[in-house]
Amino acid sequence: MIVSVGILITVVYMRKFTNEERTMMIEKGIDPSDMLVKQAKAMWPLRFALLFIGAGLGLFVGYFLDALWNMEEVAYFSMLLIFGGTGLGLAYIIEDRKEKEAQAKEAA
């Protein structure tokens, strides 16, 4: 029940802040639909692919740690989180580089 209330509150506040952001953009004379197009171009497949690759590698390394040093569940969970986070970090770096390249092309 607590998780359901937490999710509901999170959704309500995200919606509220999105509306406030759009209102401020309209007040400054910026078209909010431009931002929606940029958000739609987000590389979600890249993020999920690298997350799952990292999670798979984490489970693989966790298996070997468990087999070699009998670490049990600790190896699986720690390696899953470390490699999954590394995959998401790599996705962020790739997206950031592509965004900078696109901005450089627009400026030129």
Helices and strands as residue ranges (DSSP letters): H 2-27, H 32-40, H 44-69, H 73-107
